[in-house]
Amino acid sequence: MSPLLKWKDDIIILFPPQMGETTSCFFILFTSGRSYFFLKQPAGVLIIYRLKLALTVSVMCAALLFAFQQPVAAGCRIVINKGTNQLAFFKDRFLLDVFPVASGRLPEYTPEGNWEVVVKLVYPSWRHPEGGPLIPGGVPENPLGPRWLGLNARGTGGSSYGVHGNNNPYSIGTYASSGCIRMYNDDILWLYDRVPLGTEVAIINSNENLDEWKSIASVTINGSELEFEPHLGPVQAGETTYIPVRPAATALGYRLFWNEVNHNLSLANVDREVSITPDSNRVSLNNVVLTTEETPFLLEDRIFVTVPFFEQFLGTAIYLEEEDRTLALKLPVDPTNRLSKYHLSLQIDGKSLDLPEALTPLREGQDLLVPARKVCSAAGAGVSWNEAAKSVEIIKRGRRASIPVSGSPALIDGAVSDTRANIHVVNGTSYINLSFLTDVFGFLADVDDNSRVLNISTNFTSVLSNPYPKKFI
């Protein structure tokens, strides 16, 4: 059936006989002294704009500029080994995962060669090759499952050979199809969303186990296997393996903080604070800027780092068990310790307060903790240790606060206070939540997470530009 072509003034609308999902494409046709601008819409409608010759150059430039903004199919690649019934998916040069599949019942059924994805369908309908009723998509009787990636194999148009789901999961891993590639339904749903039209698909036939293209198959943290999001665990590029940093660092006891303004990620525990920025090889470790050989990068909106990153910056011991390709990461973790370093520049009444690394402020949940003696002394308060009561004593303007390190309620001028005191002793230093000081002694505090500056004022006539963030109160 020929397509339907309609003229309307200077616009031609071409309706193809079969609508399908596609990417936009452009071209210019010169005929009879006129120029025609073709736009292939995702809905399948071809609109041809007839333009004056004088506008041709500007239209071509605009078209080329827009075309370069379209998804680049070359960023994805699929390799299917029908000898082992496996499918390997690559994105932006990274091998993301290897999937089990089913292929043709006989070797000649599934065509070997280099093909492309030319059709994408949601809930494809199906008719038996020998005839019969058309089975609609989305019903249990349909063997194609929820998605179809049609290939131009053997000169076909994408309706004969494809990668699709199934209604017989027990067939996956076997030779069961009439030539197509079957996947588990969850797998084809995941793959479909990431495979654009034009993706290269190589079908080979060998005994090579594609799983072995990955140097690391699993990761353990202190002996327990780490669970990743489906198909987003270790990825491979050449000889290098990259690990998604968030799940691994979290399992290692690090707290993670994303700064949307500065576009960086902080990973912190009580001993270290590490800050990384995607696509930058500069890494901050306890306020010292270092460089890493392999740059952290974003893939699927997740930050990936190399294996040596965990040893160099997170202090993790690394062991690779080559026989089963397991990466073992080991670091003592205290699950009850929620403290994490938070490097800040301190200003007290306009004067800088230099803190050694050992006295770096800490975070615990919504609390910002500061070294009690150092900060209170700089603010003009007296600080002492009460050995008998096992408490920190703070005196300011005749008001006395006694804060037991046992966690018991604080005493204000001898009376039990409702003001929450969060006190920790770390390596001999007492840390107190800053909100306690602001509530009890009336300090004004202003912290800027982006510039990492904390201003504390004991001069009650001054007004800070921003109130102290509620998350630290």
C-alpha positions as CSV (number, residue, x, y, z in Angstrom):
1,M,0.0,0.0,0.0
2,S,1.4,3.3,-1.0
3,P,1.6,6.2,1.5
4,L,-1.0,8.9,1.4
5,L,0.4,12.2,0.2
6,K,-1.6,15.4,0.7
7,W,-0.9,19.0,-0.3
8,K,-2.1,22.0,1.7
9,D,-0.8,25.3,0.5
10,D,3.0,25.1,0.9
11,I,2.9,22.1,3.2
12,I,2.9,18.4,2.1
13,I,1.8,15.9,4.8
14,L,2.9,12.3,4.1
15,F,1.2,9.6,6.1
16,P,3.3,6.4,6.0
17,P,1.3,3.1,5.7
18,Q,2.7,1.9,9.1
19,M,3.2,4.2,12.1
20,G,6.1,3.5,14.3
21,E,8.5,5.1,16.8
22,T,11.5,6.7,15.2
23,T,14.0,9.4,15.7
24,S,13.8,12.7,13.9
25,C,15.7,13.1,10.6
26,F,16.1,15.9,8.1
27,F,17.0,16.4,4.5
28,I,16.6,19.1,1.7
29,L,15.3,18.3,-1.7
30,F,16.0,20.7,-4.6
31,T,13.6,20.6,-7.5
32,S,12.4,23.1,-10.1
33,G,14.2,25.9,-8.4
34,R,12.5,25.3,-5.1
35,S,13.7,23.8,-1.8
36,Y,11.8,21.3,0.3
37,F,12.6,20.7,4.0
38,F,11.6,17.2,5.3
39,L,11.0,16.5,9.0
40,K,10.3,12.9,10.1
41,Q,8.2,13.2,13.3
42,P,8.3,10.6,16.1
43,A,4.6,9.8,15.4
44,G,5.5,8.7,11.9
45,V,4.1,11.8,10.1
46,L,6.4,13.2,7.4
47,I,6.0,16.9,7.0
48,I,7.6,18.6,4.0
49,Y,7.9,22.3,4.2
50,R,8.4,24.0,0.9
51,L,10.7,26.9,1.3
52,K,12.0,29.7,-0.8
53,L,15.5,29.2,-2.2
54,A,16.8,32.2,-0.3
55,L,16.0,30.4,3.0
56,T,17.7,27.1,2.1
57,V,21.0,27.8,3.7
58,S,19.6,28.9,7.0
59,V,17.2,26.0,7.1
60,M,20.0,23.5,6.4
61,C,22.1,25.0,9.2
62,A,19.2,24.8,11.6
63,A,18.4,21.3,10.6
64,L,21.9,20.1,11.1
65,L,22.1,21.8,14.5
66,F,18.9,20.1,15.6
67,A,20.0,16.8,14.2
68,F,23.1,16.8,16.3
69,Q,20.9,17.1,19.4
70,Q,19.2,13.8,18.7
71,P,20.1,10.6,20.6
72,V,23.2,9.1,19.2
73,A,22.5,5.4,18.5
74,A,26.2,4.7,18.2
75,G,26.5,5.1,22.0
76,C,24.8,1.7,22.4
77,R,25.8,-1.7,21.1
78,I,24.5,-5.2,21.6
79,V,26.4,-8.5,21.1
80,I,24.4,-11.7,21.0
81,N,26.2,-15.0,21.2
82,K,23.9,-17.7,20.2
83,G,26.5,-20.3,21.0
84,T,26.1,-19.6,24.7
85,N,22.7,-17.9,24.6
86,Q,23.9,-14.6,26.0
87,L,23.3,-10.9,25.2
88,A,25.8,-8.3,26.2
89,F,24.7,-4.6,26.3
90,F,27.2,-1.8,25.9
91,K,26.4,1.9,26.6
92,D,29.0,4.7,26.0
93,R,31.8,2.1,25.7
94,F,30.9,0.4,29.0
95,L,29.7,-3.1,29.2
96,L,26.7,-2.8,31.6
97,D,25.5,-6.4,31.8
98,V,25.2,-9.8,30.2
99,F,21.7,-11.3,29.9
100,P,20.6,-14.9,29.4
101,V,18.5,-15.4,26.2
102,A,17.0,-18.1,24.0
103,S,17.8,-18.4,20.3
104,G,16.8,-20.4,17.3
105,R,16.0,-24.1,17.6
106,L,18.4,-24.8,14.7
107,P,21.7,-22.9,14.2
108,E,20.5,-21.4,10.9
109,Y,17.3,-20.0,12.3
110,T,19.0,-17.1,14.1
111,P,21.0,-15.1,11.5
112,E,24.6,-14.3,12.3
113,G,26.0,-11.0,11.2
114,N,25.9,-7.3,11.9
115,W,22.4,-5.7,12.0
116,E,20.6,-2.7,13.4
117,V,17.5,-2.1,15.5
118,V,15.0,-0.6,13.1
119,V,11.7,-1.1,14.8
120,K,10.6,-0.6,18.5
121,L,7.2,-1.8,19.5
122,V,5.3,-1.8,22.8
123,Y,3.1,-4.9,23.4
124,P,3.6,-6.2,19.8
125,S,0.8,-8.3,18.2
126,W,1.7,-11.8,16.8
127,R,0.5,-14.2,14.2
128,H,1.8,-17.8,13.9
129,P,4.2,-18.0,10.9
130,E,2.0,-20.8,9.4
131,G,-1.1,-18.7,9.8
132,G,-3.9,-18.2,12.2
133,P,-5.6,-15.4,14.1
134,L,-3.7,-12.3,15.1
135,I,-3.0,-12.4,18.8
136,P,-2.9,-8.9,20.3
137,G,-0.1,-7.7,22.5
138,G,-0.3,-7.8,26.2
139,V,-2.2,-11.1,26.5
140,P,-0.7,-14.3,28.1
141,E,-1.1,-16.2,24.8
142,N,1.2,-13.7,23.0
143,P,4.8,-15.2,22.9
144,L,6.5,-11.9,22.2
145,G,6.1,-10.5,25.6
146,P,5.8,-6.7,26.4
147,R,8.5,-5.3,24.0
148,W,9.9,-5.8,20.6
149,L,13.3,-4.6,19.2
150,G,13.1,-5.4,15.4
151,L,16.3,-6.1,13.5
152,N,16.9,-5.6,9.8
153,A,18.5,-9.1,9.6
154,R,18.6,-10.7,6.1
155,G,17.2,-7.7,4.5
156,T,14.0,-7.6,6.5
157,G,12.3,-4.5,7.8
158,G,12.3,-5.3,11.5
159,S,9.1,-7.4,11.7
160,S,10.7,-10.9,11.1
161,Y,13.6,-11.0,13.4
162,G,13.9,-9.3,16.8
163,V,14.8,-9.3,20.4
164,H,11.6,-9.6,22.5
165,G,10.1,-10.9,25.8
166,N,8.3,-14.3,26.2
167,N,5.4,-16.2,27.7
168,N,7.6,-19.2,28.5
169,P,10.4,-18.2,30.9
170,Y,11.6,-21.7,31.1
171,S,12.8,-21.5,27.5
172,I,15.4,-18.8,28.4
173,G,18.9,-20.3,28.0
174,T,17.8,-22.9,25.5
175,Y,17.5,-23.2,21.7
176,A,13.7,-22.7,21.4
177,S,12.7,-20.0,18.9
178,S,12.1,-19.7,15.2
179,G,14.9,-17.3,14.9
180,C,14.2,-14.4,17.3
181,I,16.1,-13.7,20.5
182,R,13.9,-14.2,23.6
183,M,14.6,-12.5,27.0
184,Y,13.0,-12.5,30.4
185,N,10.3,-9.9,30.4
186,D,11.9,-7.9,33.1
187,D,15.1,-7.8,31.1
188,I,13.5,-6.7,27.8
189,L,11.6,-4.0,29.6
190,W,14.9,-2.7,31.1
191,L,16.8,-3.0,27.8
192,Y,14.0,-1.5,25.6
193,D,14.2,1.8,27.5
194,R,17.9,2.2,26.8
195,V,18.2,1.0,23.2
196,P,17.5,3.7,20.5
197,L,16.8,3.0,16.9
198,G,19.9,2.5,14.9
199,T,21.7,0.5,17.7
200,E,24.2,-1.9,16.3
201,V,23.5,-5.6,17.0
202,A,26.2,-8.3,16.3
203,I,25.0,-11.9,16.4
204,I,27.9,-14.4,16.7
205,N,28.2,-18.1,17.3
206,S,31.1,-19.1,19.6
207,N,31.8,-21.0,22.9
208,E,33.0,-17.8,24.5
209,N,31.3,-17.0,27.8
210,L,30.3,-13.3,27.6
211,D,30.1,-13.1,31.4
212,E,33.9,-13.3,31.4
213,W,34.1,-10.0,29.5
214,K,33.6,-8.6,33.0
215,S,36.6,-8.8,35.3
216,I,34.4,-8.5,38.4
217,A,31.2,-10.4,38.7
218,S,30.3,-9.5,42.3
219,V,31.4,-7.4,45.2
220,T,31.4,-8.2,48.9
221,I,31.7,-5.7,51.8
222,N,33.2,-7.2,54.9
223,G,32.2,-10.7,53.7
224,S,28.6,-9.9,52.8
225,E,27.6,-9.7,49.1
226,L,26.6,-6.2,48.0
227,E,23.3,-5.8,46.2
228,F,23.2,-3.4,43.3
229,E,20.3,-2.1,41.3
230,P,19.3,-4.5,38.5
231,H,22.0,-4.4,35.7
232,L,23.8,-1.5,37.3
233,G,26.6,-3.2,39.2
234,P,30.2,-3.3,38.1
235,V,30.7,-2.1,34.5
236,Q,33.6,-2.8,32.3
237,A,35.6,-0.7,29.8
238,G,38.5,-2.6,28.3
239,E,40.6,-3.9,31.2
240,T,39.1,-1.4,33.7
241,T,36.2,-2.1,36.1
242,Y,34.1,0.7,37.5
243,I,31.9,0.4,40.6
244,P,28.8,2.5,41.4
245,V,30.1,4.4,44.4
246,R,26.9,5.1,46.3
247,P,25.9,1.5,47.3
248,A,29.5,0.5,48.0
249,A,30.4,3.5,50.1
250,T,27.1,3.3,52.1
251,A,27.8,-0.4,52.9
252,L,31.3,0.7,54.1
253,G,29.7,3.0,56.6
254,Y,30.1,6.3,54.8
255,R,27.4,9.0,54.8
256,L,26.7,10.5,51.4
257,F,25.7,14.1,50.8
258,W,24.9,15.5,47.3
259,N,25.4,19.3,46.7
260,E,23.2,20.3,43.9
261,V,24.7,23.8,43.5
262,N,28.4,22.6,43.4
263,H,27.4,19.4,41.6
264,N,29.6,17.2,43.9
265,L,29.2,14.3,46.2
266,S,30.6,14.1,49.7
267,L,31.3,10.7,51.3
268,A,32.1,11.0,55.0
269,N,32.7,8.9,58.1
270,V,34.2,10.0,61.5
271,D,37.7,9.8,60.1
272,R,37.4,11.0,56.4
273,E,35.5,13.3,54.2
274,V,35.9,12.8,50.5
275,S,34.4,15.0,47.9
276,I,34.2,14.0,44.2
277,T,32.8,15.8,41.2
278,P,31.7,13.8,38.1
279,D,34.0,14.3,35.1
280,S,36.8,15.8,37.3
281,N,39.9,14.0,38.4
282,R,40.3,16.3,41.4
283,V,39.3,14.6,44.7
284,S,39.2,16.3,48.1
285,L,40.3,14.1,51.0
286,N,40.0,15.9,54.4
287,N,40.3,19.2,52.7
288,V,43.4,18.2,50.7
289,V,43.0,18.2,46.9
290,L,44.4,15.1,45.2
291,T,44.1,13.7,41.7
292,T,42.9,10.3,40.6
293,E,44.1,8.5,37.5
294,E,40.6,7.6,36.3
295,T,38.0,10.3,36.4
296,P,34.7,9.6,38.2
297,F,31.8,9.8,35.8
298,L,28.0,9.7,35.5
299,L,26.4,6.7,33.9
300,E,22.6,6.2,34.2
301,D,22.6,9.1,36.7
302,R,25.0,7.3,39.0
303,I,28.6,8.0,39.8
304,F,31.1,5.3,39.0
305,V,34.7,5.0,40.2
306,T,37.5,2.6,39.7
307,V,38.4,-0.1,42.2
308,P,41.6,1.7,43.4
309,F,39.5,4.7,44.4
310,F,38.2,2.7,47.4
311,E,41.7,2.0,48.7
312,Q,43.2,5.4,47.9
313,F,40.5,7.7,49.2
314,L,38.2,5.6,51.4
315,G,40.9,3.6,53.2
316,T,39.4,0.3,52.2
317,A,41.4,-3.0,51.9
318,I,40.9,-4.6,48.5
319,Y,41.1,-8.3,47.6
320,L,40.3,-9.8,44.2
321,E,39.3,-13.4,44.1
322,E,40.1,-14.2,40.5
323,E,38.6,-17.7,40.4
324,D,35.1,-16.5,40.9
325,R,35.8,-12.8,40.0
326,T,34.7,-11.5,43.3
327,L,36.0,-8.1,44.6
328,A,36.2,-8.1,48.4
329,L,36.3,-4.7,50.2
330,K,37.1,-4.6,53.9
331,L,36.8,-1.7,56.3
332,P,35.8,-1.9,60.0
333,V,32.4,-0.4,60.3
334,D,30.6,0.5,63.5
335,P,26.8,0.5,62.6
336,T,26.0,2.5,65.7
337,N,28.3,5.3,64.8
338,R,26.5,7.8,62.6
339,L,29.1,10.6,62.9
340,S,30.7,12.0,59.8
341,K,33.3,14.7,59.2
342,Y,32.1,18.1,57.9
343,H,34.9,20.5,57.0
344,L,34.0,24.1,57.6
345,S,35.8,27.4,57.9
346,L,34.8,29.0,61.2
347,Q,34.2,32.7,61.9
348,I,33.4,33.7,65.5
349,D,32.5,37.3,66.0
350,G,34.2,38.1,62.7
351,K,37.5,36.4,63.6
352,S,38.7,33.2,61.9
353,L,39.1,30.1,64.1
354,D,41.6,27.7,62.8
355,L,40.8,24.1,63.7
356,P,43.3,21.3,63.3
357,E,42.1,18.2,61.4
358,A,41.5,16.3,64.6
359,L,38.9,18.9,65.6
360,T,36.9,19.0,62.4
361,P,33.2,19.6,62.9
362,L,31.0,16.5,62.6
363,R,27.5,15.7,61.4
364,E,25.0,13.3,62.9
365,G,21.7,13.2,61.1
366,Q,20.4,16.8,61.2
367,D,22.9,17.9,63.9
368,L,26.0,19.9,63.3
369,L,28.5,19.1,66.1
370,V,31.4,21.4,67.0
371,P,34.3,20.9,69.4
372,A,32.9,22.3,72.6
373,R,36.1,23.6,74.3
374,K,37.6,25.2,71.2
375,V,34.4,26.9,69.9
376,C,33.1,28.0,73.3
377,S,36.4,29.4,74.4
378,A,36.6,31.4,71.2
379,A,33.1,32.7,71.9
380,G,34.2,33.9,75.4
381,A,32.7,31.1,77.4
382,G,34.4,29.1,80.1
383,V,34.7,25.4,79.5
384,S,35.7,22.7,82.0
385,W,35.4,19.0,82.7
386,N,33.5,17.8,85.8
387,E,35.1,14.4,86.6
388,A,32.7,13.6,89.4
389,A,29.6,14.2,87.2
390,K,31.3,13.1,84.0
391,S,30.0,16.2,82.3
392,V,31.1,19.1,80.3
393,E,30.6,22.5,82.0
394,I,30.0,25.6,80.0
395,I,29.6,29.1,81.6
396,K,28.7,32.2,79.6
397,R,27.4,35.5,81.0
398,G,26.7,33.9,84.4
399,R,24.7,31.0,82.9
400,R,26.0,27.5,83.6
401,A,25.2,24.4,81.5
402,S,26.2,21.0,82.7
403,I,26.1,18.3,79.9
404,P,26.6,14.7,81.0
405,V,28.4,12.6,78.4
406,S,26.2,9.7,79.4
407,G,23.3,11.2,77.4
408,S,21.3,12.2,80.4
409,P,19.4,15.6,80.1
410,A,21.5,18.7,80.5
411,L,21.3,20.9,83.6
412,I,20.9,24.7,83.2
413,D,21.8,26.5,86.4
414,G,21.1,23.2,88.2
415,A,17.7,22.6,86.8
416,V,16.9,19.9,84.2
417,S,16.6,21.4,80.8
418,D,14.3,20.5,78.0
419,T,16.8,21.7,75.4
420,R,18.3,18.6,73.7
421,A,22.0,18.2,74.1
422,N,23.8,15.8,71.7
423,I,27.3,15.3,73.0
424,H,29.9,12.9,71.8
425,V,33.5,12.3,72.9
426,V,35.7,11.4,69.9
427,N,39.4,10.7,70.5
428,G,39.3,12.7,73.8
429,T,37.4,15.7,72.4
430,S,33.9,16.6,73.4
431,Y,31.6,17.6,70.6
432,I,28.3,19.4,71.2
433,N,25.4,20.1,68.8
434,L,25.5,23.7,67.7
435,S,21.8,24.1,68.2
436,F,22.3,23.6,72.0
437,L,24.6,26.6,72.1
438,T,22.2,28.8,70.1
439,D,19.2,27.8,72.2
440,V,20.9,28.0,75.6
441,F,23.4,30.9,75.2
442,G,21.7,32.8,72.4
443,F,24.5,32.4,69.9
444,L,23.6,33.4,66.3
445,A,24.8,30.9,63.7
446,D,24.8,31.0,59.9
447,V,26.2,28.1,57.8
448,D,26.6,28.1,54.1
449,D,26.8,24.6,52.7
450,N,28.1,25.7,49.3
451,S,31.0,27.8,50.5
452,R,31.5,25.7,53.7
453,V,31.6,28.7,56.0
454,L,30.1,28.8,59.5
455,N,29.6,32.2,61.1
456,I,28.9,32.4,64.9
457,S,28.1,35.6,66.6
458,T,27.8,36.3,70.3
459,N,27.0,40.0,69.6
460,F,23.2,40.0,69.8
461,T,23.0,43.4,68.1
462,S,24.2,42.0,64.9
463,V,21.9,40.5,62.3
464,L,23.1,37.7,60.0
465,S,22.1,37.6,56.4
466,N,20.5,34.2,56.7
467,P,19.0,32.4,59.7
468,Y,20.7,29.2,60.9
469,P,19.4,26.3,58.8
470,K,16.6,24.4,60.6
471,K,18.2,21.1,59.5
472,F,20.9,21.8,62.1
473,I,18.7,23.0,64.9
